[in-house]
């Protein structure tokens, strides 16, 4: 395979596509982290009673929804 047959634009297009896929996969992994965070907070709230239990769970859910919205917006942006 001779690299001189490819133009700079083709090489950049392949590279940027690879980066877009990598970023999207990392964001999906972050969404998984946000889900795990909700689960851990539920377990923590069962074992440790504080007046902030509901606030912590609410913030974790908002974090999960915000992560999901960012992933959707990223997917829409990548597909254009």
N, C-alpha and C positions, 0 to 999 in steps of 0.2 A: 504494500500500500504506500503510495507516494503522496506525501502531505502537500506537495507543491500543486496538486490538482485541485485543492480546496481553496476557496477564497477566505479572506479574513472574516467576512460577514457570516459565512457558513460556520466557521469555527466559533465565533462569538455566539451565534444562535444556539449551537449545541451546548456550549458552556453555560449560557444563561438559562437554558431549559433544565440543565442538570441542577443548577443552583436553586431554581424555583421548586423543583421536586424535593430537594433536600430540605428547604425551608418549610414546605408544606408538611413533610413528614415530621419534622421537629415540632411543629405546631400541634399536630395530632398527638404526639407524645406528651406535650404540655397539657393538652386537654385531658389525657389519661391521668396525669399528675393532679390536676384540679379535681377530678372525680375521686381519686384516692384521698385527697385532702378532706373532702366531705365525709368520707367513710371514717377516717381517723378522728375527725372532730366528733362524730356521733359516738364513737367508742369512748373517747375522752370524756364526753358529757355524761356518759353512763357511770363512769368511775369517779369523776371529780365534779362536785356540785359547786357552781359559782353563779353569781347573779348575771353573768355575761354569756351564759350558755346559748341563749337564743340569738344574741348578737353575733357570736362567733359563727354559728351555723348559717345565719343570714348572709354574713360576709363571704363565707365559703361558697354559698350558692350563687351569689352575685358574681363572684370570681369565675365560677364555672360557666355561667351564662355569658359573661363578657368574653371569655376565652372562645366559646363556641361561636359567638358573633364575629369575632376577629378571624376565625378560621373560615367562616362562610364568606366574609368580605375578601379575604385573601384568595380563596378559590375563584370567586367572581373576577377578581382583578387578573389572576393568572390566565384565565380562559379567554380574555380579550385579546 
